[in-house]
Amino acid sequence: MKKSISVIAIGVTASVGMIYWTWRKSQQMIAVSPNISTEQSQRILERAAPLLRLPTSPEQPPEVLADNAGLRCPVTGRVYPYHDGVLHLLDEVQPKTVTQRTLDTPFTAWVYDRFRETLTRALNSPDFAVEVAEAQRKLQVQSGDVLLDLACGQGNFTVEWAKCAGAEGLVIGLDYSLAMLARATHHINRWGLENVLLIHGDANALPFSDAALHKVNCSGGFHQFPDLPRALSEIARVSAPGAAFATSTFAEGADDPRTDLKHWFKRAFALHFVPLVELGEQLTALGYVDYTWSLPGGGWFGYASACKK
Ligand SMILES: C[S@@+](CC[C@H](N)C(=O)[O-])C[C@H]1O[C@@H](n2cnc3c(N)ncnc32)[C@H](O)[C@@H]1O
């Protein structure tokens, strides 16, 4: 009897401790460090506004409100607010898939941010530094570039592109998860990067004018998109002629020996394994050339790139 009471007491104490630790972590996670001034954020909004299109006025650029308040639709007068380092452009959030929900809490976003490298190693995928170097080989991000980091998540690639694009450049990180964007804000502030705009948005309806962007990167996003063909046509629409595109995603190669298992993951968890041969055909149909793909070690994670004609 005494033994079971002790076991229960230890269990309760450990659970309370875990809950407290998780709560403390999530509080730290959403704290935004104040390294970027209000004037700098306002400058970024003004710099980005001509390229942006609001859901309620797809034909005209938005008006920029004073004091970092956000953007106003020139047609309806509706305000799209900017707060906590994020421009909020989602009109309505569609029901999220299982995989989208997984990264949509402060705690899971922190875990992903903290342990991404461990996860990629477990999957036998290259280290982050190698991934960045490989993507940079394809994108050639340089000073002055206007780049979209689609599904930017915790902003790991966004930070790297912002360093390459320099003060003249503009890097836009767009994601569907506010929890992941809070992580991205934290990192952008930590690095003091003044050329980044973070947007709460959806890959299915990119808030940019046609041909607005020089480069698009999408790392780790495609396998979560419920409607990849629609996202691809949006990427093509907003990319300028000559715009480079690079992606990494859970993927399926030609004659992939793991096809059955990969299809099961899609049915069970809405985790898509993007068929890389088909992806090339889709991109070609959308006006891309020079398509390349690889699935290192015949594994789980693949890489692809192309260039808009
Ligand atoms: C695995 S994380 C990748 C984060 C980061 N790019 C990386 O490589 O580590 C996938 C991200 O895709 C985002 N995502 C999923 N569906 C999306 C959509 N429809 N539009 C924009 N982002 C989306 C998720 O919120 C999540 O942050």
The ligand as an ORCA input file, in Angstrom:
! r2SCAN-3c Opt
* xyz 0 1
  C       8.434     20.914    -41.542
  S       8.117     22.641    -41.454
  C       9.470     23.293    -42.391
  C      10.068     24.498    -41.741
  C      11.396     24.978    -42.336
  N      11.207     25.499    -43.674
  C      12.426     23.881    -42.338
  O      12.863     23.468    -43.420
  O      12.824     23.427    -41.268
  C       6.771     22.753    -42.590
  C       6.077     24.095    -42.519
  O       5.096     24.160    -43.556
  C       4.066     24.994    -43.090
  N       2.866     24.852    -43.932
  C       2.057     23.778    -44.029
  N       1.048     24.035    -44.881
  C       1.212     25.307    -45.318
  C       0.499     26.151    -46.213
  N      -0.616     25.738    -46.835
  N       0.958     27.391    -46.438
  C       2.090     27.835    -45.827
  N       2.810     27.078    -44.972
  C       2.390     25.834    -44.721
  C       3.875     24.516    -41.659
  O       3.158     25.447    -40.886
  C       5.317     24.315    -41.215
  O       5.831     25.452    -40.556
*
